[in-house]
Amino acid sequence: MSEIMRGNRIKGKLRAPKAHEDERRCAHKGCSTLLSRYNNREYCYAHAPTKFPRLRGRVAPES
């Protein structure tokens, strides 16, 4: 194993992550949780509305 493995350099410019304004709080009434600058949601994890994933595949017929 005398061969050396080398990776490729990233070409072009790297984009910075989108950041929101500082000191954002959860929108739920009475919650004082401070949200991350990089979290684009308006609620914290505890108060976020429930989202169900899209299920793929066959739907079972109702009997």
PyMOL Python script that loads the backbone (N, CA, C, O; Angstrom):
from pymol import cmd

cmd.read_pdbstr("""\
ATOM      1  N   MET A   1       0.825  -1.186   0.000  1.00  0.00           N
ATOM      2  CA  MET A   1       0.000   0.000   0.000  1.00  0.00           C
ATOM      3  C   MET A   1       0.866   1.246   0.000  1.00  0.00           C
ATOM      4  O   MET A   1       0.866   2.007   0.967  1.00  0.00           O
ATOM      5  N   SER A   2       1.578   1.447  -1.043  1.00  0.00           N
ATOM      6  CA  SER A   2       2.416   2.626  -1.130  1.00  0.00           C
ATOM      7  C   SER A   2       1.674   3.803  -1.749  1.00  0.00           C
ATOM      8  O   SER A   2       2.195   4.918  -1.788  1.00  0.00           O
ATOM      9  N   GLU A   3       0.445   3.554  -2.237  1.00  0.00           N
ATOM     10  CA  GLU A   3      -0.327   4.641  -2.847  1.00  0.00           C
ATOM     11  C   GLU A   3      -0.937   5.527  -1.761  1.00  0.00           C
ATOM     12  O   GLU A   3      -1.319   5.038  -0.697  1.00  0.00           O
ATOM     13  N   ILE A   4      -1.025   6.802  -2.026  1.00  0.00           N
ATOM     14  CA  ILE A   4      -1.589   7.756  -1.079  1.00  0.00           C
ATOM     15  C   ILE A   4      -2.951   8.192  -1.595  1.00  0.00           C
ATOM     16  O   ILE A   4      -3.091   8.573  -2.757  1.00  0.00           O
ATOM     17  N   MET A   5      -3.954   8.135  -0.724  1.00  0.00           N
ATOM     18  CA  MET A   5      -5.297   8.561  -1.098  1.00  0.00           C
ATOM     19  C   MET A   5      -5.437  10.049  -0.802  1.00  0.00           C
ATOM     20  O   MET A   5      -5.115  10.506   0.295  1.00  0.00           O
ATOM     21  N   ARG A   6      -5.905  10.778  -1.762  1.00  0.00           N
ATOM     22  CA  ARG A   6      -6.077  12.222  -1.598  1.00  0.00           C
ATOM     23  C   ARG A   6      -7.507  12.602  -1.938  1.00  0.00           C
ATOM     24  O   ARG A   6      -8.133  12.010  -2.818  1.00  0.00           O
ATOM     25  N   GLY A   7      -8.013  13.599  -1.228  1.00  0.00           N
ATOM     26  CA  GLY A   7      -9.347  14.107  -1.494  1.00  0.00           C
ATOM     27  C   GLY A   7      -9.293  15.291  -2.441  1.00  0.00           C
ATOM     28  O   GLY A   7      -8.217  15.812  -2.735  1.00  0.00           O
ATOM     29  N   ASN A   8     -10.450  15.712  -2.914  1.00  0.00           N
ATOM     30  CA  ASN A   8     -10.533  16.872  -3.792  1.00  0.00           C
ATOM     31  C   ASN A   8     -10.823  18.122  -2.971  1.00  0.00           C
ATOM     32  O   ASN A   8     -11.549  18.066  -1.978  1.00  0.00           O
ATOM     33  N   ARG A   9     -10.270  19.220  -3.377  1.00  0.00           N
ATOM     34  CA  ARG A   9     -10.559  20.485  -2.710  1.00  0.00           C
ATOM     35  C   ARG A   9     -11.925  20.990  -3.152  1.00  0.00           C
ATOM     36  O   ARG A   9     -12.368  20.732  -4.271  1.00  0.00           O
ATOM     37  N   ILE A  10     -12.580  21.710  -2.257  1.00  0.00           N
ATOM     38  CA  ILE A  10     -13.860  22.321  -2.591  1.00  0.00           C
ATOM     39  C   ILE A  10     -13.581  23.570  -3.396  1.00  0.00           C
ATOM     40  O   ILE A  10     -12.841  24.452  -2.958  1.00  0.00           O
ATOM     41  N   LYS A  11     -14.174  23.643  -4.572  1.00  0.00           N
ATOM     42  CA  LYS A  11     -13.962  24.800  -5.438  1.00  0.00           C
ATOM     43  C   LYS A  11     -15.153  25.737  -5.331  1.00  0.00           C
ATOM     44  O   LYS A  11     -16.274  25.297  -5.076  1.00  0.00           O
ATOM     45  N   GLY A  12     -14.921  26.979  -5.517  1.00  0.00           N
ATOM     46  CA  GLY A  12     -15.992  27.966  -5.443  1.00  0.00           C
ATOM     47  C   GLY A  12     -16.116  28.513  -4.030  1.00  0.00           C
ATOM     48  O   GLY A  12     -15.288  28.230  -3.164  1.00  0.00           O
ATOM     49  N   LYS A  13     -17.151  29.294  -3.814  1.00  0.00           N
ATOM     50  CA  LYS A  13     -17.350  29.912  -2.515  1.00  0.00           C
ATOM     51  C   LYS A  13     -18.305  29.066  -1.682  1.00  0.00           C
ATOM     52  O   LYS A  13     -19.261  28.489  -2.200  1.00  0.00           O
ATOM     53  N   LEU A  14     -18.030  29.004  -0.402  1.00  0.00           N
ATOM     54  CA  LEU A  14     -18.919  28.310   0.522  1.00  0.00           C
ATOM     55  C   LEU A  14     -19.952  29.294   1.039  1.00  0.00           C
ATOM     56  O   LEU A  14     -19.630  30.442   1.346  1.00  0.00           O
ATOM     57  N   ARG A  15     -21.186  28.844   1.134  1.00  0.00           N
ATOM     58  CA  ARG A  15     -22.248  29.709   1.634  1.00  0.00           C
ATOM     59  C   ARG A  15     -22.334  29.622   3.146  1.00  0.00           C
ATOM     60  O   ARG A  15     -22.222  28.540   3.723  1.00  0.00           O
ATOM     61  N   ALA A  16     -22.528  30.733   3.767  1.00  0.00           N
ATOM     62  CA  ALA A  16     -22.724  30.760   5.214  1.00  0.00           C
ATOM     63  C   ALA A  16     -24.147  30.323   5.529  1.00  0.00           C
ATOM     64  O   ALA A  16     -25.048  30.573   4.728  1.00  0.00           O
ATOM     65  N   PRO A  17     -24.378  29.680   6.664  1.00  0.00           N
ATOM     66  CA  PRO A  17     -25.736  29.277   7.018  1.00  0.00           C
ATOM     67  C   PRO A  17     -26.609  30.504   7.254  1.00  0.00           C
ATOM     68  O   PRO A  17     -26.127  31.546   7.698  1.00  0.00           O
ATOM     69  N   LYS A  18     -27.894  30.368   6.953  1.00  0.00           N
ATOM     70  CA  LYS A  18     -28.822  31.481   7.150  1.00  0.00           C
ATOM     71  C   LYS A  18     -29.018  31.704   8.648  1.00  0.00           C
ATOM     72  O   LYS A  18     -29.280  30.767   9.401  1.00  0.00           O
ATOM     73  N   ALA A  19     -28.890  32.934   9.053  1.00  0.00           N
ATOM     74  CA  ALA A  19     -29.044  33.280  10.463  1.00  0.00           C
ATOM     75  C   ALA A  19     -30.170  34.301  10.601  1.00  0.00           C
ATOM     76  O   ALA A  19     -30.345  35.177   9.754  1.00  0.00           O
ATOM     77  N   HIS A  20     -30.923  34.168  11.677  1.00  0.00           N
ATOM     78  CA  HIS A  20     -32.015  35.092  11.967  1.00  0.00           C
ATOM     79  C   HIS A  20     -31.555  36.083  13.024  1.00  0.00           C
ATOM     80  O   HIS A  20     -30.452  35.967  13.560  1.00  0.00           O
ATOM     81  N   GLU A  21     -32.404  37.057  13.319  1.00  0.00           N
ATOM     82  CA  GLU A  21     -32.018  38.088  14.283  1.00  0.00           C
ATOM     83  C   GLU A  21     -31.761  37.466  15.665  1.00  0.00           C
ATOM     84  O   GLU A  21     -32.237  36.371  15.965  1.00  0.00           O
ATOM     85  N   ASP A  22     -31.018  38.171  16.477  1.00  0.00           N
ATOM     86  CA  ASP A  22     -30.679  37.692  17.815  1.00  0.00           C
ATOM     87  C   ASP A  22     -31.881  37.798  18.751  1.00  0.00           C
ATOM     88  O   ASP A  22     -32.843  38.514  18.475  1.00  0.00           O
ATOM     89  N   GLU A  23     -31.802  37.075  19.851  1.00  0.00           N
ATOM     90  CA  GLU A  23     -32.799  37.125  20.929  1.00  0.00           C
ATOM     91  C   GLU A  23     -34.218  36.789  20.453  1.00  0.00           C
ATOM     92  O   GLU A  23     -35.165  37.507  20.772  1.00  0.00           O
ATOM     93  N   ARG A  24     -34.362  35.717  19.702  1.00  0.00           N
ATOM     94  CA  ARG A  24     -35.710  35.280  19.319  1.00  0.00           C
ATOM     95  C   ARG A  24     -36.234  34.332  20.388  1.00  0.00           C
ATOM     96  O   ARG A  24     -35.499  33.472  20.874  1.00  0.00           O
ATOM     97  N   ARG A  25     -37.478  34.484  20.747  1.00  0.00           N
ATOM     98  CA  ARG A  25     -38.112  33.656  21.771  1.00  0.00           C
ATOM     99  C   ARG A  25     -39.242  32.848  21.145  1.00  0.00           C
ATOM    100  O   ARG A  25     -39.751  33.190  20.078  1.00  0.00           O
ATOM    101  N   CYS A  26     -39.623  31.775  21.824  1.00  0.00           N
ATOM    102  CA  CYS A  26     -40.727  30.926  21.376  1.00  0.00           C
ATOM    103  C   CYS A  26     -42.000  31.763  21.321  1.00  0.00           C
ATOM    104  O   CYS A  26     -42.230  32.598  22.196  1.00  0.00           O
ATOM    105  N   ALA A  27     -42.829  31.547  20.299  1.00  0.00           N
ATOM    106  CA  ALA A  27     -44.049  32.337  20.106  1.00  0.00           C
ATOM    107  C   ALA A  27     -45.198  31.872  20.997  1.00  0.00           C
ATOM    108  O   ALA A  27     -46.245  32.518  21.038  1.00  0.00           O
ATOM    109  N   HIS A  28     -45.017  30.766  21.707  1.00  0.00           N
ATOM    110  CA  HIS A  28     -46.068  30.264  22.589  1.00  0.00           C
ATOM    111  C   HIS A  28     -46.211  31.198  23.781  1.00  0.00           C
ATOM    112  O   HIS A  28     -45.214  31.656  24.338  1.00  0.00           O
ATOM    113  N   LYS A  29     -47.443  31.478  24.171  1.00  0.00           N
ATOM    114  CA  LYS A  29     -47.705  32.420  25.258  1.00  0.00           C
ATOM    115  C   LYS A  29     -47.148  31.869  26.573  1.00  0.00           C
ATOM    116  O   LYS A  29     -47.505  30.766  26.986  1.00  0.00           O
ATOM    117  N   GLY A  30     -46.283  32.629  27.223  1.00  0.00           N
ATOM    118  CA  GLY A  30     -45.725  32.246  28.507  1.00  0.00           C
ATOM    119  C   GLY A  30     -44.425  31.459  28.423  1.00  0.00           C
ATOM    120  O   GLY A  30     -43.831  31.161  29.459  1.00  0.00           O
ATOM    121  N   CYS A  31     -43.970  31.117  27.240  1.00  0.00           N
ATOM    122  CA  CYS A  31     -42.719  30.370  27.085  1.00  0.00           C
ATOM    123  C   CYS A  31     -41.571  31.360  26.886  1.00  0.00           C
ATOM    124  O   CYS A  31     -41.663  32.273  26.066  1.00  0.00           O
ATOM    125  N   SER A  32     -40.503  31.172  27.637  1.00  0.00           N
ATOM    126  CA  SER A  32     -39.364  32.092  27.543  1.00  0.00           C
ATOM    127  C   SER A  32     -38.145  31.420  26.927  1.00  0.00           C
ATOM    128  O   SER A  32     -37.024  31.891  27.117  1.00  0.00           O
ATOM    129  N   THR A  33     -38.343  30.321  26.189  1.00  0.00           N
ATOM    130  CA  THR A  33     -37.227  29.610  25.582  1.00  0.00           C
ATOM    131  C   THR A  33     -36.591  30.454  24.486  1.00  0.00           C
ATOM    132  O   THR A  33     -37.276  30.976  23.607  1.00  0.00           O
ATOM    133  N   LEU A  34     -35.279  30.579  24.554  1.00  0.00           N
ATOM    134  CA  LEU A  34     -34.523  31.330  23.562  1.00  0.00           C
ATOM    135  C   LEU A  34     -34.219  30.408  22.383  1.00  0.00           C
ATOM    136  O   LEU A  34     -33.641  29.337  22.570  1.00  0.00           O
ATOM    137  N   LEU A  35     -34.600  30.813  21.173  1.00  0.00           N
ATOM    138  CA  LEU A  35     -34.383  30.001  19.981  1.00  0.00           C
ATOM    139  C   LEU A  35     -33.002  30.262  19.395  1.00  0.00           C
ATOM    140  O   LEU A  35     -32.441  31.347  19.554  1.00  0.00           O
ATOM    141  N   SER A  36     -32.469  29.265  18.724  1.00  0.00           N
ATOM    142  CA  SER A  36     -31.176  29.384  18.078  1.00  0.00           C
ATOM    143  C   SER A  36     -31.257  30.356  16.899  1.00  0.00           C
ATOM    144  O   SER A  36     -32.318  30.516  16.294  1.00  0.00           O
ATOM    145  N   ARG A  37     -30.153  30.993  16.580  1.00  0.00           N
ATOM    146  CA  ARG A  37     -30.110  31.902  15.421  1.00  0.00           C
ATOM    147  C   ARG A  37     -30.362  31.140  14.128  1.00  0.00           C
ATOM    148  O   ARG A  37     -30.826  31.722  13.148  1.00  0.00           O
ATOM    149  N   TYR A  38     -30.062  29.849  14.113  1.00  0.00           N
ATOM    150  CA  TYR A  38     -30.154  29.055  12.895  1.00  0.00           C
ATOM    151  C   TYR A  38     -31.458  28.263  12.808  1.00  0.00           C
ATOM    152  O   TYR A  38     -31.691  27.575  11.814  1.00  0.00           O
ATOM    153  N   ASN A  39     -32.304  28.348  13.822  1.00  0.00           N
ATOM    154  CA  ASN A  39     -33.600  27.689  13.829  1.00  0.00           C
ATOM    155  C   ASN A  39     -34.602  28.613  13.153  1.00  0.00           C
ATOM    156  O   ASN A  39     -34.847  29.716  13.641  1.00  0.00           O
ATOM    157  N   ASN A  40     -35.189  28.181  12.034  1.00  0.00           N
ATOM    158  CA  ASN A  40     -36.091  29.071  11.302  1.00  0.00           C
ATOM    159  C   ASN A  40     -37.542  28.954  11.761  1.00  0.00           C
ATOM    160  O   ASN A  40     -38.411  29.610  11.186  1.00  0.00           O
ATOM    161  N   ARG A  41     -37.824  28.161  12.752  1.00  0.00           N
ATOM    162  CA  ARG A  41     -39.199  28.011  13.242  1.00  0.00           C
ATOM    163  C   ARG A  41     -39.524  29.083  14.267  1.00  0.00           C
ATOM    164  O   ARG A  41     -38.626  29.728  14.808  1.00  0.00           O
ATOM    165  N   GLU A  42     -40.813  29.272  14.534  1.00  0.00           N
ATOM    166  CA  GLU A  42     -41.202  30.288  15.499  1.00  0.00           C
ATOM    167  C   GLU A  42     -41.491  29.723  16.881  1.00  0.00           C
ATOM    168  O   GLU A  42     -41.638  30.481  17.839  1.00  0.00           O
ATOM    169  N   TYR A  43     -41.575  28.391  16.999  1.00  0.00           N
ATOM    170  CA  TYR A  43     -41.839  27.745  18.277  1.00  0.00           C
ATOM    171  C   TYR A  43     -40.655  26.876  18.689  1.00  0.00           C
ATOM    172  O   TYR A  43     -39.898  26.404  17.841  1.00  0.00           O
ATOM    173  N   CYS A  44     -40.498  26.668  19.999  1.00  0.00           N
ATOM    174  CA  CYS A  44     -39.478  25.744  20.485  1.00  0.00           C
ATOM    175  C   CYS A  44     -39.981  24.316  20.269  1.00  0.00           C
ATOM    176  O   CYS A  44     -41.122  24.113  19.854  1.00  0.00           O
ATOM    177  N   TYR A  45     -39.136  23.339  20.550  1.00  0.00           N
ATOM    178  CA  TYR A  45     -39.489  21.944  20.306  1.00  0.00           C
ATOM    179  C   TYR A  45     -40.702  21.520  21.133  1.00  0.00           C
ATOM    180  O   TYR A  45     -41.545  20.764  20.651  1.00  0.00           O
ATOM    181  N   ALA A  46     -40.794  21.997  22.363  1.00  0.00           N
ATOM    182  CA  ALA A  46     -41.885  21.599  23.251  1.00  0.00           C
ATOM    183  C   ALA A  46     -43.239  22.145  22.802  1.00  0.00           C
ATOM    184  O   ALA A  46     -44.267  21.535  23.094  1.00  0.00           O
ATOM    185  N   HIS A  47     -43.265  23.275  22.104  1.00  0.00           N
ATOM    186  CA  HIS A  47     -44.528  23.908  21.722  1.00  0.00           C
ATOM    187  C   HIS A  47     -44.804  23.879  20.225  1.00  0.00           C
ATOM    188  O   HIS A  47     -45.799  24.449  19.776  1.00  0.00           O
ATOM    189  N   ALA A  48     -43.966  23.244  19.460  1.00  0.00           N
ATOM    190  CA  ALA A  48     -44.168  23.179  18.007  1.00  0.00           C
ATOM    191  C   ALA A  48     -45.397  22.322  17.700  1.00  0.00           C
ATOM    192  O   ALA A  48     -45.609  21.297  18.349  1.00  0.00           O
ATOM    193  N   PRO A  49     -46.199  22.723  16.730  1.00  0.00           N
ATOM    194  CA  PRO A  49     -47.350  21.907  16.354  1.00  0.00           C
ATOM    195  C   PRO A  49     -46.896  20.558  15.796  1.00  0.00           C
ATOM    196  O   PRO A  49     -45.845  20.451  15.164  1.00  0.00           O
ATOM    197  N   THR A  50     -47.704  19.544  16.041  1.00  0.00           N
ATOM    198  CA  THR A  50     -47.361  18.196  15.596  1.00  0.00           C
ATOM    199  C   THR A  50     -47.455  18.097  14.087  1.00  0.00           C
ATOM    200  O   THR A  50     -48.440  18.522  13.483  1.00  0.00           O
ATOM    201  N   LYS A  51     -46.421  17.531  13.486  1.00  0.00           N
ATOM    202  CA  LYS A  51     -46.408  17.294  12.046  1.00  0.00           C
ATOM    203  C   LYS A  51     -46.241  15.803  11.826  1.00  0.00           C
ATOM    204  O   LYS A  51     -45.390  15.166  12.447  1.00  0.00           O
ATOM    205  N   PHE A  52     -47.047  15.255  10.949  1.00  0.00           N
ATOM    206  CA  PHE A  52     -46.954  13.842  10.635  1.00  0.00           C
ATOM    207  C   PHE A  52     -46.252  13.686   9.300  1.00  0.00           C
ATOM    208  O   PHE A  52     -46.535  14.431   8.361  1.00  0.00           O
ATOM    209  N   PRO A  53     -45.336  12.726   9.200  1.00  0.00           N
ATOM    210  CA  PRO A  53     -44.611  12.547   7.941  1.00  0.00           C
ATOM    211  C   PRO A  53     -45.520  12.006   6.848  1.00  0.00           C
ATOM    212  O   PRO A  53     -46.539  11.372   7.120  1.00  0.00           O
ATOM    213  N   ARG A  54     -45.134  12.268   5.627  1.00  0.00           N
ATOM    214  CA  ARG A  54     -45.879  11.743   4.488  1.00  0.00           C
ATOM    215  C   ARG A  54     -45.546  10.263   4.378  1.00  0.00           C
ATOM    216  O   ARG A  54     -44.381   9.887   4.247  1.00  0.00           O
ATOM    217  N   LEU A  55     -46.568   9.434   4.432  1.00  0.00           N
ATOM    218  CA  LEU A  55     -46.352   8.002   4.340  1.00  0.00           C
ATOM    219  C   LEU A  55     -46.483   7.573   2.896  1.00  0.00           C
ATOM    220  O   LEU A  55     -47.421   7.963   2.201  1.00  0.00           O
ATOM    221  N   ARG A  56     -45.547   6.777   2.454  1.00  0.00           N
ATOM    222  CA  ARG A  56     -45.578   6.303   1.089  1.00  0.00           C
ATOM    223  C   ARG A  56     -45.952   4.828   1.081  1.00  0.00           C
ATOM    224  O   ARG A  56     -45.759   4.107   2.060  1.00  0.00           O
ATOM    225  N   GLY A  57     -46.478   4.418  -0.023  1.00  0.00           N
ATOM    226  CA  GLY A  57     -46.826   3.019  -0.148  1.00  0.00           C
ATOM    227  C   GLY A  57     -48.324   2.827  -0.288  1.00  0.00           C
ATOM    228  O   GLY A  57     -49.080   3.767  -0.534  1.00  0.00           O
ATOM    229  N   ARG A  58     -48.722   1.584  -0.123  1.00  0.00           N
ATOM    230  CA  ARG A  58     -50.109   1.225  -0.319  1.00  0.00           C
ATOM    231  C   ARG A  58     -50.934   1.527   0.923  1.00  0.00           C
ATOM    232  O   ARG A  58     -50.471   1.315   2.043  1.00  0.00           O
ATOM    233  N   VAL A  59     -52.138   2.016   0.733  1.00  0.00           N
ATOM    234  CA  VAL A  59     -53.059   2.284   1.846  1.00  0.00           C
ATOM    235  C   VAL A  59     -53.882   1.029   2.059  1.00  0.00           C
ATOM    236  O   VAL A  59     -54.436   0.470   1.112  1.00  0.00           O
ATOM    237  N   ALA A  60     -53.960   0.586   3.314  1.00  0.00           N
ATOM    238  CA  ALA A  60     -54.737  -0.618   3.621  1.00  0.00           C
ATOM    239  C   ALA A  60     -56.213  -0.323   3.453  1.00  0.00           C
ATOM    240  O   ALA A  60     -56.695   0.697   3.947  1.00  0.00           O
ATOM    241  N   PRO A  61     -56.947  -1.197   2.762  1.00  0.00           N
ATOM    242  CA  PRO A  61     -58.375  -0.961   2.576  1.00  0.00           C
ATOM    243  C   PRO A  61     -59.134  -1.162   3.898  1.00  0.00           C
ATOM    244  O   PRO A  61     -58.820  -2.051   4.689  1.00  0.00           O
ATOM    245  N   GLU A  62     -60.137  -0.308   4.106  1.00  0.00           N
ATOM    246  CA  GLU A  62     -60.948  -0.431   5.330  1.00  0.00           C
ATOM    247  C   GLU A  62     -61.959  -1.545   5.140  1.00  0.00           C
ATOM    248  O   GLU A  62     -62.557  -1.664   4.070  1.00  0.00           O
ATOM    249  N   SER A  63     -62.161  -2.374   6.177  1.00  0.00           N
ATOM    250  CA  SER A  63     -63.104  -3.489   6.087  1.00  0.00           C
ATOM    251  C   SER A  63     -64.391  -3.171   6.773  1.00  0.00           C
ATOM    252  O   SER A  63     -65.300  -4.000   6.795  1.00  0.00           O
TER     253      SER A  63
END
""", "prot")
cmd.dss("prot")
cmd.show_as("cartoon", "prot")
cmd.util.cbc("prot")
cmd.orient("prot")
